[in-house]
């Protein structure tokens, strides 16, 4: 059983998706559907029929729901010192999977393809997100194989050795080939070896959500590696790409952030060369490398024998260099809204009387003047005033009150209705703070201070 809400919902999606196609089959003979008046068939069918390919492929994935039980065990027992590698059959296929985990990340590897089929990230407070792999997506196979071409690949694992090149001869045989697996000597991790590729994948720290791979190539000139990233898979299932920001490539690092819902989840890959020109379809598409279900692909290119270092990491978006130009605006936010890092936060791009930095704090669109100040509603019930306002995830909202608009002192509301709090944590919904005990107060004025990442209201203007 799986009790953690996020895990349980995705595990149910795996089973639900697998069982959805149960009735489809290939008819081996025409069936006589005529019945007697009693309801019995005149000529009952006595032939056997095989499942349709897509139904068989889908049902074969049911066993992957078992993986979530092991993930939950890790989520509930891991401590700040947890660091381990374990061989165990966690998906009921009769063969060991190769687990690698610490206090932050849990990853599952298969001998087939030497691939990381899924990964999860936790924050230590009970929150957990699937960040790579998608067992609920259609697989196009009834085995653990993954497609080895853009046309046949419906899923993409991590550290997927996509295509190797020796001279002018290319091969994708490593995608589904069986790797030899051994424990990493003196380290926490595994060594996968096959057909000119050796990769040692390890975790160095109990508290850093990174998997580091040291690749060496033998008799190969190039190797292209693919990563399927699904930061906050459950949110991607529920909201699609609504919160999935554009890929950010900075030098040798590519990252993709999901800023939807109440948490920010980021996945990133760092290697010798990010192949930002890689495609996952030759058909017309809106965004390349996002044509698999709830997945963004990143491709790394290795040239020469190595050793080549490739790192896969997961975090909350506040890791290395989130604000490379030190202007108080996260790089991902600037790139998503302006396409570059040229804005310094002090300007007002859309002329709505909010600076770009203030719009970031409020959570409004800095390119749309109509988004501006969030709407604030106040309602009097005689002895109380009810203040309602929209919120954005990742922000804190404090309601201030004063009895004099021109010279009064603004103080945080403390006498709030039962079950309410002030400050309020934003989650994308309308929040309400009701000030009680006002009796026959003739007038009351309110403003809201919005904070994010330690930002405050130095100007005293309620932002």
N, C-alpha and C positions, 0 to 999 in steps of 0.2 A: 504494500500500500504506500501511497505518496500523499502526504498531508500538506506540505508547503504549497500555498495557493498557486503561485506561478508555475511550479513544477507540475502540480496536479492537472492544471488546465492544458498544458502542452502535452503531457502524457495521455490525457483523454483525447486530445486532437490526433495523436498518433494512432490510437486504437479506433477512433471514430472514422478517420480517413481510410484506415485499412478495411473496415467492415462495410463501408458505404457501397461498395461494388459487388456485394456477395452474390446477387442473382444472375449476373451476366455469364453466359456460357455459349459454346459453339454447338449449335444443333447438328447432330450426326444423322438425323433422319427426320422427315416431316412427321409432325405429331397430330393425331386425330383428336380434335377437341370436342367431338360430338358426345352427348350424354343421353342416358336413358331418363325417363321421367322421374326416376328415383334420385337422380343426381349423379349416379355412378357413370364413369366413362365407358363408352361402348368398346373401345379398343385401348385399354390402359397401356401407357408407354412402358416398355421393359428394357430400353436401351440406356446405356450410360453415356454421359456427355462431359466434355472437359470444360473447365473454366476458360472464359475469354482471357487473352493474354493480359489485358490491362487489369482485370479483376484478380488474376493470379499474382501479378506483380504487386498489386496493392496489398492483398492479404498477407503476402510474405513478409511485410514490414511490421506486422503486429508485435512481434517479439521484442522490437526495439523499445517498447514501452517499459520493459523490465529495467532498462538502463537507469530510468529515473529513480528507482528505488535505491540504487547504489549512490546516486548523486545526492538524494536526500540524506542518506546516512552521513555522507561527507559534510553536508551543509550543517547538520545538527551537532556534529562531534568535532569538527575542525577547531583548532586553537591557533593562537598567534605563532606557535612553533611547529605547526603541522607542515611536513615536507616528506613526500613519499612517492615510490614507484611500486606498482603491484600488477602481477599477472593474474587475471581472473576472468571467468566467462560471465560477463554481465549482461549479455544480450541473448542468451539461450541458444546459441548456434553450435554448442559442443566444442568450441575452441576458445582459447584464451584471448581476451583483449588486453591491451597494455595501457594501464592507467598511470597518469602522472599528475600530481596535485600538490598544492600547498594551502595556505590559509585563504588565498584569494581566488585561485583558478583550479578547476578540475577538468582534465582532458582525457579523452578516450581515443586510443590508437588501435588500428587493425594491422595484422600481418599482411593482408592483401593490400597492395599498393603502398604499404608503409605509411598510411594516411592517418591523420587525426580526423575522426568522423564527427566529433562533436566536442564542445567545450562550454563550461558554465562559469560565471563569476559571482562571487558573494561579497557582501560588505561587512559581515561579522555581526550584523544586528538582526539577522533572519531574512534579509532581502537577498534574492538570488535571481539571476537572469541567464537564460541560454544565449550565448554570444556567437556560436558557430555551429554549423550542422543543422539539418532540418529533417528529422525522421518522419515528419507529418507530410512532407511534400511527395509528389508522385516520383517513383524511382526509375521507372521504365525497365525494371529487371526484377526477377524473383530471387536474386542472389545479392551479395554485397558488392557486386561490380558497380562501377560508375562509368558513364559514357566517356569515351576517349577522344571524342570530337565535339565541336560546338553544337553540332546537330543532334548528337545522341546523349549529351550530358544534361541530365535533369537535376543533378546535385553536384556540389563541389565541396570536397573536404578541405582540411588544412594540410599544408605540406604535401600537396598532391603533385607528384613529379609528372608534369603534364606532357612534356615533349623533350626528347634529347636529340642532339645533333652531333654526328661524327663525320667531319668532312661535309659531303653533300647528302649524306644518308641520315634521314630522320626517323625517329621511332617514338611511338606512344605506348610501347609494351609495358612500361613500368606502372602505368596507371592502375592496372588490375593484376600485375604480377605478384607472386608471393615473395616477400622479403624474408631474409634471415634476420631474426631478432635476438639480441642479447642485452644484458644489463650493461649500462655505461660504467666503465671501470673507475672506481673512486668518486663517482658522481651520482646524483639522483636523476635517473633518466634511462633512455633506451638507445641502442644503436641498430639501425635498419640498413641492410646491405642487399643490393641486387643490381646486376648488369651494369657495372661501372659507376653506380651511385652508392655512396656510403654517407649516412647522415646520423649524427649523434645529437639527440634532442634531449635537453636537460632543463632542470630548474635549479637556479643557483641560490635562491633565497626563499625563505618561508613566507615572506610578507610582500613580495613583488609579483604582480600578475603577468609574468613574462615567461614564454617558452623559447629557449635559444637553441638553434640548430647550427651545427658545424658540418658543412657539406664538403666532401672531397670527391672529385670526378676522376675516373680512370678510363683512358681511351675515349673520352668524350670532349668535344670542343665547347658545347653549350648545353645548358639544362634550363628549361623554363618550368617554374613552379607556380602553382595556383593555390589561392586561399579563398574559401567561401566564408564570408563574414556576415553574421546575422545579429548585430547588436540589439539585444532585447527582442528575441524572437516572438514572444507572445504579443508584444506591442505591434510588431510588424504584421502579425496575423490579424490583429484587430483593426489596425488603422492603415495598413499598407505603408506606403513610403511618405506619409504625411509628415512625420518627424525625422525622416532619414535625410540628413544634410548631404550636400555634394561632397564627393571625394576630395580630400585635401592632399596634394603631393608637395612635400617640401624636401628637396634634395633626394635622399635615399629612403625617405619614409612616406608611406601612404596611409591615411587614416580615414575612417568613416564614422560619423557620430549620429546616434539616434537621440534627439532631444525631445521626443514626444513623451506624453505621460508625466509622471511626477519625478522621474529620475533621468539623468543623462548617462548614457552608456556609449563608450567609444571602443572601437577595435582598430588596431593598427599593425602594419607590417613594415619592417625595416630590413633592407638587404642591399647588396652591392649596386643593383640597378632596378628601379621600378619601371616596368614596361607600361607606361600610361596609355600607349597606343594599342594595347591588346583589345581584342573584340571577343564577344561570345555569340555573335550572330552576324551573318552577312546580309540579313534582311534589314529593312528600314526599321529603326528603333529610336526611341526617345533618349534613353541613356544606355550606353554600352556597359556591358558586364553587370547588368541588373535584370537579365532575362530569365533567371532561375527564381523559383518561388522564394520570396523573403530573403534573398541573398544578394550581396554585392561582392564581386570577385576582384581580387588583386593579383597581378602577375609579377613575379620576380625573375630576372634573367641573370644566370651565372655564366661566366666565360672563363675557360681554363681550368686547371686541375684543382685550384684552391689551396688552402682551406678558405671556404666562403662562410661568412657568418650571416644568418638570417634569423630575425627575432619576430615573434608574434606576441602582441600584448593586448591587454584589455584593462580599461580603467574608466573613471567617471568623467573623463574629458579635462581633468585638471592636472594632467601629467606634464611631461617635458615640454617646455616652451609653448604654453597655450596662448601667450601674448608676446610674440617675438619682437614687436616694435614698441612694447612697453607704453602703450597709449591708453591702457585701461579697458580696451575692447578685445575680447577673445578673437583670435585669428579666424576660427571657424565662423563666428558671427559676422565679421567683416567680409569674409569671402562669400558667405551665403547671401548677404544683402547688397554688397557693392562690387563683388567680383575681384577685389584687390585689397591691399592693406594701406591704401593712401590716406584714408580718413583718420584724424587724430582724436576724434570724440568731441572736440569743441565746437564744430560746425553744426549747422541745422540743415541737412540735405533737403528735406521736404518743406522747410519754412512753416512748421507748425508750432513754433515757439518752444520746442523741446530740442535740446542738443542731441547729437547722435548718442552720446554717452548716457544721457537721461532716458532715451528711448530703449537702449539696451537694458537699463535697470528696470524700467516700467514693463518691458516686454512687448512694446508696440513696434510697428513696422517703420523703420527710419526713412523709407522711400515713399510712404503713403501718408499725406497730411491728414487724411480723415481718421487715421488710427489714433494719433495723438494721445491726449489725456484720457485715461480710463474713466468711464461713466460712473458717477457716484450718486447713489439714491439715499435719501433720508426720509423716514416716515415717523411721525409722532403718534403715540398711542395715549397721550395724556400724561402719564407718569414716566414714560420711557421714550427714547429716541432710538430707532432702528436704522443702522447704517449698512447698506449693501453695496458691494463692489466686486467687479470681476478680478480674478487672480490668474497668475501664470506660475507654472511649476518652477521650483527653485528659488522663489522669492519669499520674503517675509513681509507682512503688512501690519503696521501698528496704527491704530486709530487714535488721533489726538483730538482733544476737545477744548473749547474756550467759550466763555459767556460774553466776550467782547471782541468783535472782529478787528477793531482798530488798535486797541492797546492792551488787550488781555493776554494772559499767559497761556500757552498751549501745553497741555499735559496729557499723558497717556490715559485713556479710559481704563479704570480699574474695576468699577462696580458694574460687571457685565452679567447678563442673564445666565441662569444655570445651564451648564453644558457648553458654554462658549468660552473662548479665551481671547486674549489680546496681549501680544501679537498673534497673528494668524499665519499659518503656513500655506502658501499657494499650491494649488493642484490643478488649475485650469477650470475651476468651477466658480460660481458666484458664492461669496462668503458674506456672512452677516455678523455684525457686532451690535448688540443691543445694550445701551447704557440705561441702567435702572436707577430708581431712587431720586428722580428729578422733581417729583411732586408737581408744582405749578410753575416750573421754570418757563419764563416767557420766550426766551430765545436761546439757541445753542448752535454753535458753529463747529464744523468738523473738517479735518484734513487727514490725509493718510501718508505715512512715511513708508516708502518701499525700499527694501534692502536686498542686496544680492552680493554674495561672496565677500562680505565684510564692508560693502559700501554703505554709507549712511546718508545723513541729510545735513551736510555742513552749511548749506545756505539757508536752512530753515524754511524752505518753500514747499515742504511736503513731498519731496521726491528723494 
